[in-house]
Amino acid sequence: MKYFSACVGAAMCCAGAHLANAATAEAYPEKPIRMIVPFLPGGGTDIVARLVAARLTETIGWQFVFDNRPGAGGSIGVELAAKPATWRSILISIPGCRTIR
């Protein structure tokens, strides 16, 4: 439970850092933010991601699109997040997911 609280707290701190920028921007973000979850839908990481997204939507008003990319122990989703994208993306993962090139 401590780990879950720490993860949610860290995610809220990261979102809070962007809150000042969002307050000054007219219509940030223009499109929904892609939340990449490198595990199956309905798993623990996916549930935490959806809880964080619900809280951010409630607090800040941002909209999220979930992109679950399971496989290779999370490396597929992490690699997707590392690539340049046209969308704003957030990766919700666990500490064991690493991609080395």
ChimeraX attribute file (.defattr): number of C-alpha atoms within 10 A of each C-alpha:
attribute: neighborCount
match mode: 1-to-1
recipient: residues
	/A:1	6
	/A:2	6
	/A:3	8
	/A:4	12
	/A:5	10
	/A:6	11
	/A:7	18
	/A:8	16
	/A:9	13
	/A:10	12
	/A:11	16
	/A:12	16
	/A:13	12
	/A:14	11
	/A:15	16
	/A:16	15
	/A:17	10
	/A:18	12
	/A:19	14
	/A:20	10
	/A:21	11
	/A:22	17
	/A:23	11
	/A:24	9
	/A:25	10
	/A:26	9
	/A:27	9
	/A:28	13
	/A:29	14
	/A:30	11
	/A:31	13
	/A:32	15
	/A:33	17
	/A:34	18
	/A:35	22
	/A:36	23
	/A:37	29
	/A:38	28
	/A:39	24
	/A:40	15
	/A:41	15
	/A:42	11
	/A:43	11
	/A:44	11
	/A:45	18
	/A:46	22
	/A:47	13
	/A:48	18
	/A:49	23
	/A:50	18
	/A:51	13
	/A:52	19
	/A:53	22
	/A:54	16
	/A:55	15
	/A:56	18
	/A:57	13
	/A:58	11
	/A:59	12
	/A:60	15
	/A:61	14
	/A:62	18
	/A:63	17
	/A:64	20
	/A:65	14
	/A:66	18
	/A:67	18
	/A:68	18
	/A:69	19
	/A:70	16
	/A:71	12
	/A:72	12
	/A:73	14
	/A:74	21
	/A:75	20
	/A:76	20
	/A:77	25
	/A:78	21
	/A:79	16
	/A:80	15
	/A:81	20
	/A:82	12
	/A:83	8
	/A:84	9
	/A:85	10
	/A:86	6
	/A:87	12
	/A:88	15
	/A:89	20
	/A:90	15
	/A:91	17
	/A:92	22
	/A:93	21
	/A:94	13
	/A:95	6
	/A:96	9
	/A:97	15
	/A:98	15
	/A:99	14
	/A:100	5
	/A:101	4
